[in-house]
């Protein structure tokens, strides 16, 4: 049902220059950049929060902390 519409939307070329001009003309390019930066930072913090506790398992510590034979 939505497949052809989604495929059409996804394959339509984007005019990035026109979008940047549109946002700059309305003085909302800075807030958009800020939101993108905050989203990227949140993604990094969330990744560290999820992955860091599993990085200190005994097997990983033994593999990386013991001297090689």
Secondary structure, DSSP 8 states (H G I E B T S, - for coil): --HHHHHHHHHS---HHHHHHHHHHTT-HHHHHHHHHHHHHHHHHHHHHHHHGGGG-HHHHHHHHS---
